[in-house]
Amino acid sequence: MKNIAIIGSGFSSLAAACYLAKAGNNVTVYEKNNTIGGRARQLKKDGFTFDMGPTWYWMPDVFERFFDDFGKKPSDFYELEKLNPAYRVYFGKDDYITIEDTLEKICLAFEKEEVGSSIKLRKFMNQALDNYNIAIKDLVYRPGVSPLELVTTTTMKKIGQFFSTISKDVRSEFTNPKLISILEFPVLFLGAKPSNTPAFYSFMNYADFGLGTFHPKKGMFSVVEGIKNLAEELGVTIKTNQNVEKICVENGKANALIINDKKIRTDVVLSGADYHHTETLLDEPLRQYSENYWAKKTFAPSALLFYVGFNKKIEKVDHHTLFFDVDFEKHSQEIYDGPQWPEEPLFYASFPSKTDKSVSPEGMEAGIFLIPLAPGLDDIPEIREEYFQKIMTRFEKITNQQVNKYVIFKESFCINDFITDYNSYKGNAYGLANTLMQTAFLRPKLKSGKVKNLYFTGQLTVPGPGVPPALISGKLTAGLIEKANKF
């Protein structure tokens, strides 16, 4: 049995804690904030409840596989509802496409926009399903130790899809700009432009259209609480308000943490905190990756988020609603090519109270608004307010209703908050983008090459950004630790 200290309490840290405790280790999770969950924390105010981070529950099979490893089911910890519609996408005033809960219904919606597109969609989805079976049921459960992990008889047949892109594949089949936007949208969860994301990642389209979108009752934080409860059942100790100031190394081994000026001995250190920040807790010669290394990486976007309480029900929106009424490509360029505050931003709105009465007072609406941004931008209150008014003006025009005057309160969260609360590099929200040169073994390693008994997990390492990959990342790192403990 080893004493294992885990830094951070996000999905990957909690998942790793469960696996390591199940294996018989003494596991303690140290969280710097006063609540658990990392980016998936919860905000409560005036009878409203908001998920501060992830709001989409995709890939239910990954959650099922996680809980099954412990002889459990998701339903042992939280209640799921499949959303219908899954989401709505606006392209202009009263101009939208609704994505429903089955591929059959989605094909009908496509056919209304472009005759013959349903046949192309079925072909595209067959490919996406094939990729999903290879990626999610196999490849992402490999720890990124060697490039040979990617070499299988099935992946060799897919080699061309690593050198094509989502954008190229979609646009070779579809000409309708609305349908193109809908098919390119899911890779935004991977944090890269569709034109820079390998075509193999079309498995995200299967997650979208094939498996559907779900809502955990009381929000995504109920999933965090479920995994926390599982961890504590397994004997994990979780401590909040524990700011790790240094990782101590003796004879080349990580053997202690300095937390709130106190030295805490341990056998193994696993960090689910920001990878770049974690390495700053080491003396410089012990860091694997230089500042220059991080500066050259392609990071997924940051975000400007608003958590808004409305004192009336909002009409003409669904639980998840996307606003693609402006130039998708231009906004992407303002994130990746020439980082700046976008002139006309795309934005996303979530109204969980459309599905879940528990998250707002009766007759009222809880709204979450998100604008993707380049990381590292200047973030000041005046800019936040300017962009809130921008999206509210467009929201009112597009949905043909007044909403701004019904705002009871709004709380914002942006680049400075990602840095302060999560020690996030340049305030990024989603980690490293999944570009070809930042995939699998080309991502920062799960195990330190310079310090023994020091490991990493989460969105900056293998397999990548998103909640399901975070659960997988925790499992992968726990597996490497257990493998090392056997020798």
Secondary structure as UniProt FT lines:
FT   STRAND          3..7
FT   HELIX           11..22
FT   TURN            23..24
FT   STRAND          26..30
FT   HELIX           38..40
FT   STRAND          42..45
FT   TURN            46..47
FT   STRAND          48..51
FT   HELIX           60..68
FT   TURN            69..71
FT   HELIX           74..76
FT   STRAND          80..82
FT   STRAND          87..92
FT   TURN            93..94
FT   STRAND          95..99
FT   HELIX           103..113
FT   TURN            115..116
FT   HELIX           117..135
FT   TURN            136..138
FT   HELIX           139..141
FT   HELIX           147..150
FT   HELIX           153..157
FT   HELIX           159..162
FT   HELIX           166..173
FT   HELIX           177..184
FT   HELIX           185..190
FT   HELIX           194..196
FT   HELIX           199..202
FT   HELIX           203..205
FT   HELIX           206..211
FT   STRAND          214..216
FT   TURN            217..218
FT   HELIX           221..233
FT   TURN            234..235
FT   STRAND          237..239
FT   STRAND          244..250
FT   TURN            251..252
FT   STRAND          253..259
FT   TURN            260..261
FT   STRAND          262..265
FT   STRAND          268..271
FT   HELIX           275..280
FT   HELIX           284..286
FT   HELIX           291..296
FT   STRAND          302..310
FT   STRAND          320..323
FT   HELIX           328..336
FT   STRAND          347..350
FT   HELIX           352..354
FT   HELIX           357..359
FT   TURN            362..363
FT   STRAND          365..373
FT   TURN            375..376
FT   HELIX           381..399
FT   HELIX           404..406
FT   STRAND          407..413
FT   HELIX           415..422
FT   HELIX           425..427
FT   HELIX           436..438
FT   HELIX           440..442
FT   STRAND          454..456
FT   TURN            459..460
FT   HELIX           467..485
//
